């Protein structure tokens, strides 16, 4: 991961979850569920800043990262979803890029 | 419970002794935490829901900052993750799941029920929420949108259900008695008898 500060997103921003699989590169602790990776959603609201659990889990120095509540249409995730239904997930800014 | 002589108990005593000797955690703080953990139960969350149904100002505070609202009830939130409260509304129903493990608002609801931790619930709630609700016998009004909240990181989430019809004039204890833990996860909705 680069050392650059992750972008700050406001409520309503369209974002894409990075299509990345760190668990394939070695031991990893990841709080970004597989089913949203590479998918687009909308920031509901920023939730504050928290130490990165991916580092905390290994007792490494953990940078403080912004955390967002991001809404996805169920239809964007699962083919059989009912129209209008949603999934909201807490995602760290380091996993998000502008969509 | 007296486990004296057992290996685990000796380890625990050694750890407690070190924590106290290094002034990290006192015996009183450990006792306070154990008491708070033992006290946490769905009844606490139900009392908060009943207050929110009868007190608009509290409802606003609960939705704005669940942690501070819980502290108003004397619930120890220090050291607990922030509490977020999800308001069900006409046309919108929330369902909480932790697909990655079993994150649960323990400070206000106590230990998670066994089904909340099951692989089946964790996998299905996020992908087939309507199927899960149907199996619980939960019927939502037509046209209701479901918002599944996957508790993946630093918050813990509880649902503020809608006050059931037929409870006009009820006092807080009577209302709180209607609210079950499943209502605050979103698998069920409270009903007047």
Contacts between the chains, C-beta under 8 A, distances in Angstrom:
chain1	res1	chain2	res2	distance
A	31	B	100	6.5
A	31	B	152	4.9
A	31	B	153	4.9
A	32	B	152	7.1
A	33	B	99	5.4
A	33	B	100	6.3
A	33	B	126	7.9
A	33	B	150	6.3
A	33	B	152	6.2
A	35	B	99	7.8
A	35	B	126	7.2
A	35	B	127	7.9
A	47	B	82	7.9
A	47	B	84	7.7
A	47	B	153	8.0
A	47	B	154	7.3
A	47	B	155	6.1
A	48	B	82	7.2
A	48	B	154	7.7
A	50	B	153	7.0
A	50	B	154	4.3
A	53	B	153	6.8
A	53	B	154	7.7
A	67	B	153	5.7
A	67	B	154	6.0
A	67	B	155	7.9
A	71	B	147	7.7
A	74	B	146	8.0
A	74	B	148	7.7
A	77	B	127	7.9
A	78	B	127	5.4
A	80	B	128	7.8
A	81	B	127	7.9
A	82	B	130	5.9
A	82	B	146	7.3
A	84	B	145	4.6
A	85	B	129	6.7
A	85	B	130	7.5
A	85	B	145	6.1
A	85	B	146	4.6
A	85	B	147	7.4
A	85	B	148	7.4
A	86	B	145	6.9
A	86	B	146	7.3
A	86	B	147	4.6
A	86	B	148	6.9
A	87	B	126	6.0
A	87	B	147	7.6
A	87	B	148	4.6
A	87	B	149	7.8
A	87	B	150	6.1
A	88	B	147	5.9
A	88	B	148	7.1
A	88	B	149	4.9
A	88	B	150	7.1
A	89	B	150	4.7
A	89	B	152	5.5
A	90	B	150	7.6
A	90	B	151	7.2
A	90	B	152	4.7
A	90	B	153	3.8
A	90	B	154	6.9
A	90	B	155	6.0
A	91	B	152	7.2
A	91	B	153	7.5
A	92	B	153	6.9
